[in-house]
């Protein structure tokens, strides 16, 4: 891939990453509830999910997903169910004390990475987004090497953005302010996630 083409690809991936959505809600909530490490692992898991989708798309498999209504619906409804589960979990969550947050930190890290990955990988809009985007860059002879470049570009930019979000939210006064309002953040995140799940279904 030519450098100019890569720059164009990277620029569009940046715009896609910074667009608010369920991913931002999950990273914010996990950072506030579990601390910096939890938020960073959520971001890295999300980047992995985005990167995997990018690789699948670059190799032409996402086109099959979008052309097969049954398979596409399985992914779409699976994603909606997962978003709804996260939303209900957030709505029912209780404010966490500092001591409890420390005790749960190790488990939360693995859970955060899993949630970040699943929010990305069960989002059928990523398939549509990457099919539309990569159609401008994928050639007939596109193989694993160029697919790997696309995967690292999309996944790396996404992970970097959400890691920055997690790091900014976990600094001093910002984190103290957010933790003091963690109950409200839980409720708002839950409502956003449930609304997004409903939007996916409809």
C-alpha positions as CSV (number, residue, x, y, z in Angstrom):
1,X,0.0,0.0,0.0
2,X,1.3,3.4,-0.9
3,X,2.1,5.9,1.9
4,X,-0.5,8.4,0.6
5,X,-3.2,5.7,0.6
6,X,-2.2,4.6,4.1
7,X,-2.5,8.2,5.3
8,X,-6.0,8.4,3.9
9,X,-6.9,5.1,5.5
10,X,-5.5,6.2,8.9
11,X,-7.3,9.5,8.8
12,X,-10.7,7.8,8.2
13,X,-9.9,5.3,11.0
14,X,-9.2,8.2,13.4
15,X,-12.6,9.8,12.6
16,X,-14.3,6.4,13.1
17,X,-12.5,5.8,16.4
18,X,-13.3,9.2,18.0
19,X,-17.0,9.0,17.0
20,X,-19.0,8.6,20.3
21,X,-20.9,5.3,20.7
22,X,-21.2,2.2,22.9
23,X,-17.5,1.8,22.9
24,X,-16.9,5.1,24.6
25,X,-19.6,4.4,27.1
26,X,-18.1,1.1,28.1
27,X,-14.5,2.4,28.3
28,X,-15.7,5.4,30.4
29,X,-17.7,3.2,32.8
30,X,-15.0,0.6,33.2
31,X,-12.3,3.3,33.9
32,X,-14.5,5.0,36.6
33,X,-15.5,1.7,38.2
34,X,-12.3,-0.3,38.0
35,X,-9.5,2.3,37.6
36,X,-6.9,3.0,35.0
37,X,-5.8,-0.6,34.4
38,X,-9.4,-1.7,33.8
39,X,-10.0,1.1,31.4
40,X,-6.8,0.5,29.5
41,X,-7.5,-3.3,29.1
42,X,-11.0,-2.5,27.9
43,X,-9.5,-0.2,25.3
44,X,-7.0,-2.8,24.2
45,X,-9.7,-5.5,24.0
46,X,-11.7,-3.1,21.8
47,X,-8.8,-2.4,19.6
48,X,-8.3,-6.1,19.1
49,X,-11.9,-6.6,18.1
50,X,-11.7,-3.7,15.6
51,X,-8.4,-5.0,14.2
52,X,-9.9,-8.5,13.8
53,X,-12.9,-7.1,11.9
54,X,-10.5,-5.1,9.7
55,X,-8.5,-8.2,8.8
56,X,-11.7,-10.2,8.0
57,X,-12.9,-7.3,5.8
58,X,-9.6,-6.9,4.0
59,X,-9.7,-10.6,3.1
60,X,-13.2,-10.2,1.7
61,X,-15.1,-12.1,4.4
62,X,-17.1,-9.2,5.7
63,X,-18.7,-8.9,2.3
64,X,-20.1,-12.4,2.8
65,X,-21.6,-11.3,6.2
66,X,-23.3,-8.3,4.6
67,X,-24.7,-10.4,1.7
68,X,-25.9,-13.2,3.9
69,X,-29.0,-11.8,5.8
70,X,-29.2,-14.8,8.2
71,X,-25.6,-14.6,9.3
72,X,-25.8,-10.8,9.4
73,X,-28.9,-11.0,11.7
74,X,-27.1,-13.4,14.0
75,X,-24.3,-10.9,14.5
76,X,-26.7,-8.0,14.7
77,X,-28.9,-9.5,17.3
78,X,-26.0,-11.0,19.2
79,X,-24.5,-7.5,19.4
80,X,-27.8,-6.0,20.5
81,X,-28.2,-8.6,23.3
82,X,-24.7,-7.9,24.5
83,X,-25.2,-4.2,24.6
84,X,-28.5,-4.7,26.5
85,X,-26.8,-7.0,29.0
86,X,-24.1,-4.3,29.6
87,X,-26.9,-1.7,30.0
88,X,-28.9,-3.7,32.5
89,X,-25.7,-4.5,34.4
90,X,-24.8,-0.8,34.6
91,X,-28.4,0.2,35.7
92,X,-28.3,-2.4,38.5
93,X,-24.7,-1.6,39.6
94,X,-24.2,-0.2,43.1
95,X,-21.6,2.5,43.9
96,X,-18.2,0.8,44.6
97,X,-16.0,1.8,47.6
98,X,-12.3,2.2,47.1
99,X,-11.7,-1.0,49.1
100,X,-14.1,-3.1,47.0
101,X,-12.6,-1.6,43.8
102,X,-9.1,-2.7,44.9
103,X,-10.4,-6.2,45.7
104,X,-12.1,-6.6,42.3
105,X,-9.3,-4.9,40.2
106,X,-7.7,-8.1,39.0
107,X,-10.9,-9.8,37.9
108,X,-12.2,-6.5,36.4
109,X,-9.1,-6.3,34.1
110,X,-9.9,-9.6,32.4
111,X,-13.6,-8.7,32.3
112,X,-12.8,-5.3,30.8
113,X,-10.7,-6.7,28.0
114,X,-13.5,-9.2,27.2
115,X,-16.2,-6.5,27.2
116,X,-14.1,-4.2,25.1
117,X,-13.5,-7.0,22.5
118,X,-17.1,-8.1,22.4
119,X,-18.6,-4.6,22.0
120,X,-16.4,-4.2,19.0
121,X,-16.7,-7.7,17.5
122,X,-20.4,-7.9,17.9
123,X,-21.0,-4.6,16.2
124,X,-22.3,-5.3,12.7
125,X,-21.9,-1.7,11.7
126,X,-18.2,-2.3,11.8
127,X,-18.6,-4.8,8.9
128,X,-20.5,-2.2,6.9
129,X,-18.1,0.5,7.7
130,X,-15.0,-1.5,6.8
131,X,-16.6,-2.8,3.6
132,X,-17.3,0.7,2.5
133,X,-13.9,2.0,3.6
134,X,-11.7,-0.9,2.4
135,X,-13.4,-1.1,-1.0
136,X,-11.3,2.0,-1.8
137,X,-8.0,0.3,-0.9
138,X,-8.4,-3.5,-1.4
139,X,-7.1,-4.9,-4.6
140,X,-7.8,-8.2,-6.3
141,X,-4.5,-9.5,-5.1
142,X,-4.8,-8.3,-1.5
143,X,-3.3,-10.9,0.8
144,X,-2.3,-11.4,4.4
145,X,0.4,-8.8,4.2
146,X,-1.8,-5.9,3.2
147,X,-4.6,-7.2,5.3
148,X,-2.2,-7.1,8.3
149,X,-1.4,-3.5,7.6
150,X,-5.0,-2.6,7.5
151,X,-5.7,-4.6,10.7
152,X,-2.8,-2.9,12.6
153,X,-3.9,0.5,11.3
154,X,-7.5,0.2,12.3
155,X,-7.0,-1.7,15.5
156,X,-4.0,0.3,16.6
157,X,-5.6,3.7,16.1
158,X,-8.8,2.5,17.9
159,X,-6.9,1.1,20.8
160,X,-4.6,4.2,21.1
161,X,-7.6,6.5,21.2
162,X,-9.5,4.6,23.9
163,X,-6.3,4.1,25.9
164,X,-5.9,7.9,25.9
165,X,-9.5,8.2,27.0
166,X,-8.9,5.8,29.9
167,X,-5.7,7.6,30.9
168,X,-7.3,11.0,30.9
169,X,-10.3,9.8,32.9
170,X,-8.1,8.2,35.6
171,X,-6.0,11.3,36.5
172,X,-6.4,13.1,39.8
173,X,-9.3,15.6,40.0
174,X,-11.1,14.1,36.9
175,X,-11.3,10.6,38.4
176,X,-12.3,12.0,41.9
177,X,-15.1,14.0,40.3
178,X,-16.2,11.0,38.3
179,X,-16.1,8.5,41.2
180,X,-18.2,10.9,43.3
181,X,-20.8,10.6,40.5
182,X,-20.3,7.0,39.6
183,X,-23.9,6.0,40.4
184,X,-25.2,8.7,38.0
185,X,-22.6,7.6,35.3
186,X,-23.7,4.0,35.7
187,X,-27.4,5.0,35.2
188,X,-26.6,7.2,32.2
189,X,-24.3,4.6,30.6
190,X,-26.9,1.9,31.1
191,X,-29.6,4.0,29.4
192,X,-27.2,4.8,26.5
193,X,-26.3,1.2,26.0
194,X,-30.0,0.0,26.2
195,X,-30.9,2.8,23.7
196,X,-28.1,1.7,21.3
197,X,-29.2,-2.0,21.6
198,X,-32.8,-1.0,20.7
199,X,-31.5,1.0,17.8
200,X,-29.5,-2.0,16.5
201,X,-32.6,-4.2,16.7
202,X,-34.9,-1.6,15.0
